[in-house]
Amino acid sequence: MSLNIFALVIAALSGSAMALQGALNSALGKAVGLLEATLVVMSIGALTALLALYPLGLGKGNLAKFSTVPWYYYLGGILIVLITYGVVASIPAVGVANATTFIVAAQVATAVAVDHLGLFGLQAVPFSWWKLLGLGLLAAGTRIILIR
């Protein structure tokens, strides 16, 4: 499987944005409350997506297919609320680096399982000893980050 460098750059930028977002969302959570901050962030996100989709015309998909996909594809809407709330709640308690480290470690471990199983109609990417080694190094790095 060849790697698309552009896609990896976009992924890296997304990861950086997630760390910044977590810090910003947590600050908002301190000011207005955890669930309230989650609502505000989700509302701003929905408005931003609407602006990108309609006035800016950036959408390339087909919303008419909305009702043709499996019901569980929509669980991402619930998960994003849980993710945002979890970030808003965890960062003030343990700090941005510690929370983000745990988030990334759990995200990668889950991603390896999703890839291996080929869940949600995605192409299966077999598990390998190299991935096991990577997960082990990720766990070790997580532990090192947490040392005070």
C-alpha positions as CSV (number, residue, x, y, z in Angstrom):
1,M,0.0,0.0,0.0
2,S,1.6,3.3,-1.1
3,L,1.2,6.3,1.1
4,N,-0.3,9.5,-0.2
5,I,2.0,12.3,1.2
6,F,-0.7,15.0,0.7
7,A,-3.2,12.9,2.8
8,L,-0.6,12.5,5.5
9,V,0.1,16.2,5.6
10,I,-3.6,16.8,6.0
11,A,-3.8,14.2,8.7
12,A,-0.9,15.9,10.6
13,L,-2.6,19.3,10.3
14,S,-5.8,17.7,11.6
15,G,-3.9,16.3,14.6
16,S,-2.4,19.7,15.4
17,A,-5.8,21.3,15.1
18,M,-7.3,18.7,17.5
19,A,-4.7,19.6,20.2
20,L,-5.5,23.3,19.8
21,Q,-9.2,22.6,19.7
22,G,-9.0,20.6,22.9
23,A,-7.3,23.5,24.7
24,L,-9.8,26.0,23.3
25,N,-12.8,23.8,24.1
26,S,-11.6,23.3,27.6
27,A,-11.1,27.0,28.2
28,L,-14.7,27.5,26.9
29,G,-15.9,24.7,29.2
30,K,-14.4,26.4,32.2
31,A,-16.2,29.6,31.2
32,V,-19.7,28.3,30.4
33,G,-19.8,24.6,31.6
34,L,-18.8,21.3,30.0
35,L,-22.0,20.3,28.3
36,E,-22.8,23.9,27.4
37,A,-19.3,24.2,25.7
38,T,-20.0,21.0,23.8
39,L,-23.3,22.4,22.5
40,V,-21.7,25.7,21.5
41,V,-18.8,24.0,19.7
42,M,-21.2,21.6,17.9
43,S,-23.4,24.5,16.8
44,I,-20.5,26.5,15.5
45,G,-19.2,23.4,13.7
46,A,-22.6,22.8,12.0
47,L,-22.9,26.4,10.9
48,T,-19.3,26.3,9.5
49,A,-20.2,23.1,7.6
50,L,-23.3,24.7,6.2
51,L,-21.4,27.8,5.1
52,A,-18.7,25.6,3.4
53,L,-21.3,23.5,1.7
54,Y,-23.8,26.0,0.4
55,P,-22.5,29.6,0.0
56,L,-18.9,28.6,-0.7
57,G,-20.0,25.5,-2.7
58,L,-17.2,23.3,-1.4
59,G,-19.3,20.2,-1.1
60,K,-18.6,17.5,-3.8
61,G,-21.0,14.8,-2.4
62,N,-24.7,14.1,-2.8
63,L,-27.0,14.7,0.2
64,A,-29.8,13.0,-1.7
65,K,-28.1,9.7,-0.7
66,F,-28.7,10.5,3.0
67,S,-31.4,7.9,3.4
68,T,-29.7,5.1,1.6
69,V,-26.8,4.5,4.0
70,P,-26.8,2.1,6.9
71,W,-28.2,3.6,10.1
72,Y,-25.0,3.1,12.1
73,Y,-23.1,5.4,9.8
74,Y,-24.9,8.2,11.6
75,L,-23.5,7.2,15.0
76,G,-20.5,9.6,14.3
77,G,-22.9,12.4,15.2
78,I,-23.2,10.9,18.7
79,L,-19.6,10.1,18.9
80,I,-18.4,13.6,18.1
81,V,-20.5,14.9,21.0
82,L,-18.9,12.3,23.3
83,I,-15.4,13.1,21.9
84,T,-15.8,16.8,22.4
85,Y,-17.3,16.4,25.9
86,G,-14.5,14.0,26.8
87,V,-11.8,16.4,25.7
88,V,-13.4,19.4,27.4
89,A,-13.6,17.3,30.6
90,S,-10.2,15.7,30.6
91,I,-7.8,18.5,29.6
92,P,-8.5,20.7,32.7
93,A,-8.0,17.6,34.9
94,V,-4.7,16.2,33.4
95,G,-3.4,18.9,31.0
96,V,-3.4,19.1,27.2
97,A,-0.3,16.9,26.6
98,N,-1.4,14.1,28.9
99,A,-5.0,14.1,27.6
100,T,-3.9,14.3,24.0
101,T,-1.4,11.5,24.5
102,F,-4.1,9.2,25.9
103,I,-6.5,10.2,23.1
104,V,-4.0,9.5,20.4
105,A,-2.9,6.2,21.9
106,A,-6.5,5.0,22.2
107,Q,-7.3,6.4,18.7
108,V,-4.4,4.5,17.1
109,A,-5.2,1.2,18.9
110,T,-8.8,1.5,17.8
111,A,-7.8,2.4,14.3
112,V,-5.6,-0.6,14.0
113,A,-8.5,-2.8,15.0
114,V,-10.9,-1.1,12.6
115,D,-8.4,-1.5,9.8
116,H,-7.7,-5.1,10.5
117,L,-11.4,-6.0,10.6
118,G,-12.3,-3.8,7.6
119,L,-15.2,-2.3,9.5
120,F,-17.9,0.1,8.0
121,G,-17.2,-0.9,4.4
122,L,-13.5,0.1,4.6
123,Q,-10.8,-1.9,2.9
124,A,-9.2,-4.3,5.4
125,V,-5.6,-3.5,6.3
126,P,-4.0,-6.7,7.8
127,F,-2.5,-6.5,11.3
128,S,1.3,-7.2,11.3
129,W,4.1,-7.6,13.8
130,W,5.3,-4.1,12.8
131,K,2.0,-2.7,13.9
132,L,2.3,-4.6,17.2
133,L,5.7,-3.1,17.6
134,G,4.4,0.4,16.8
135,L,1.6,0.0,19.3
136,G,4.1,-1.2,21.9
137,L,6.3,1.9,21.2
138,L,3.2,4.1,21.3
139,A,2.3,2.7,24.8
140,A,5.9,3.2,26.0
141,G,5.9,6.8,24.6
142,T,2.6,7.4,26.4
143,R,4.1,6.2,29.6
144,I,7.1,8.5,29.1
145,I,4.9,11.5,28.5
146,L,3.1,10.8,31.8
147,I,6.3,10.8,33.9
148,R,6.4,13.9,36.0
